[in-house]
Amino acid sequence: MDKLKVPTDLPEPLLSPNAKIVLTKRYLRKGPDGEPVEDFKGLFWRVAYSIAREEEKYEKSPFKVDELARIFYHLMVEFKFLPNSPTLMNAGTKLGQLAACFVLPVGDSMEEIFDAIKYAALIHKSGGGTGFSFSRLRPKDSRVGSTGGIASGPLSFLKIFNTATEQVKQGGTRRGANMGILRVDHPDILDFIKAKERDGELNNFNLSVALTERFMQAVENDEEYELVAPHTGQVKKKLRAREVFSLLVQKAWESGDPGIIFLDRINRDNPTPKQGEIESTNPCGEQPLLPYEACNLGSINLTKFYASDAEDGIDWERLKEVVHLSVRFLDNVIDASKYPLPIITETVHKNRKIGLGVMGWADLLFQLGIPYNSQKALNLAEKVMNFIQKESRSASKTLAMERGPFPAYADSVYAEQNFGPYRNATTTTIAPTGTLSIIAGCSSGIEPLFALSFVRQVMDGERLLEVNPYFEQAIKEAQSYTPKLMEEISQKGSIQHMDFLDQNLREVFVTAMDIEPEYHLKMQAAFQKYTDNAVSKTVNLPNSATQEDIWRIYWLAYELGCKGVTVYRDGSKSTQVLSTGEGAKKEEEKDSQSRVRERPEVVYGFTQKVKTGLGDLYLTVNEVDGKPFEVFATIGRSGRSITAKAEAIGRLVSLALRSGIDVRDVVKQLKGIGGEHPVFQKKGLLLSIPDAVAWVLENRYLQGDMVDADDKSLDRPKCPECGQKLYFQEGCFVCHACGYTKCG
């Protein structure tokens, strides 16, 4: 399909400037020189045609390939539906791996463990994320029968998985992301809960503890529960359930890790229990899968179905049509995808799980004038997802009549209960849509907005004010719009403190930090009620939230039927960029506690000569992974005092860089420091040795995105790819400016 001809009569995609940046950087096919070899129209036609072409396999299909390809093209370029990122990236290419998420088993032998590492590397290379349960591994200090040695336990192997992931880049577009899960009744559970209490540990993993019904009952009754060695079935010890639950709450309060999943609840909804127990989920937790399963995800943009004159303000007929087309699209993706391992191909084709979800929910509520934190919004959430669930299953039945049910249907709960037959074992999932929502120009998943207005800096230093379009329209209709007001709103992102604005406006246009934690969770539960798999959602908490608040959230998640929950207390991770001042203060306190990275045996770098008023400065900068790691400053023909100061500056800059301080922050602190002997040269005025060090680092690593020494916003960490703000939502850090996501 390298020479696929794009029909000239197809409309051009209407993309925002931000969407164009994201698509160009992450999705357009590149040539050997790294430059795009297709345009936006070509990208969407490549995907549409390659997925529609799978219809040729089915004699009963009511569509011709060209006809369906055009339908799929319009579905995507009108942003009514988008498939998950690997499908946009790889459909119609030689790689052809179109699934976003996989689960791999980790058995209790050295061979099985390292097979899982090898398989994970292949998946990461192909653009997917992986989930693992380490619950089968014998606990640390257990006897190893074959050698008579002592087992090192799940946590030691989890670190090996993390290191392996660090070495694998996903084609320059996606970095490997993992989920690590351990059952709450594993003997090493306390070590697992505390595994990420130091910044930088297991940075390629999200962690979740798998809670059982027995454990939750023990918490409720304040009882002990048993820890069982998985390799022998023997009870190793007992713990007080409430103490373990309290530790989970404490670590979630401190950093958000680990999350929790309700394992028994997940397995009650397992449609194919005869194939085994579900042990793990994908990296963001919304997709429970059997070992060697993969899932193909896609999301419907709810903003496109607003109709002021329709029931509930939603065009249900048009939504039904798009649900049916989306299910057909995702089922075709299964056939089109080239999976990394034969056993994955076999397992995926046996169950044919798909996960159709939504995005743009917060924007739809804005259009309807319904507050996110209201019972009316919860009722509508249930109605919308119930409709999508019902119609997606109807579409799956239609496909089963055309193509046959999924091969394992006879052994499924659907056959036992005389449902179906269905083409797909599952049809719905609420997945993260951080990057997809940038392309579609809508709010992410079912999350509320993080800010109504924010400032984005582009490469030439220009500041662009971005305002949510529905908020902008509403505030203009209220005759309250002024550029100065928008600028003020961008400072906090919220309007709740602006009493002079209309009360209804403030009630409708709430942001993540304006919403009570219980409503975050109730919204997740409302969508979960009619979702086959699970729901990706973060319960955002203010920095002032207590551990008791998190305890209540966890317990409410259990009572309301959620399959898992992720909480995030504003400012609790030092890597977060926050839109609120109190979180930033906590962040600054944590900066001084950053972990210093060890120096590798061998490092490479460069030495640059810079003329200063005190002599020639020879600045050596050594790098790790292309980033500055340490600095040595030597100045010629100067006295011992100057030499000592230069060495001190080098040592302190090195300590900062090795502690994870961003180079921008280092430059900000050094730039503009005056000295006794400033010197003019073609590079401009260099004021001092520290100013010269800043100049070298700025020109080498910031590449034109120059630092203003007075820019106080630089006190906060930024997106590692574009330097803009990161937000924690849908279980992961995401950048709204360039689409970067820490979870791959």
Secondary structure, 3 states (H helix, E strand, C coil): CCCCCCCCCCCCCCCCHHHHHHHHHHCCCECCCCCECCCHHHHHHHHHHHHHHHHHHCCCCCCCHHHHHHHHHHHHHCCCEEECHHHHHHCCCCCCCCCCEEEECCCCCHHHHHHHHHHHHHHHHHCCEEEEECCCCCCCCCECCCCCCECCCHHHHHHHHHHHHHCCEECCCEECCEEEEEECCCCCHHHHHCCCCCCCCCCCEEEEEEECHHHHHHHHHCCEEEEECCCCCCEEEEEEHHHHHHHHHHHHHHHCCCEEEEHHHHHHCCCCHHHCCCCEECCCCCCEECCCCEEEEEEEEHHHHECCCCHHHECHHHHHHHHHHHHHHHHHHHHHCCCCCHHHHHHHHHHCCEEEEEECHHHHHHHHCCCCCCHHHHHHHHHHHHHHHHHHHHHHHHHHHHHCCCCCHHHCHHHHCCCCCCCCCCCECECCCHHHHHHHCCCCCCCCCCCCEEEEECCCCCEEEEECHHHHHHHHHCCCCCHHHHHHHHHHCCCCCCCCCCHHHHHHCCCHHHCCHHHHHHHHHHHHCCCCCCECCEEEECCCCCHHHHHHHHHHHHHHCCCEEEEEECCCCCCCCCCCHHHHHHHHHHHCCCCCCCCCCCCEEEEEEEEECCEEEEEEEEEECCEEEEEEEEECCCCHHHHHHHHHHHHHHHHHHHCCCCHHHHHHHHCCCCCCCCEEECCEEECCHHHHHHHHHHHHHHCCCCCCCCCHHHHCCCCCCCCCCEEEECCEEEECCCCCECCC
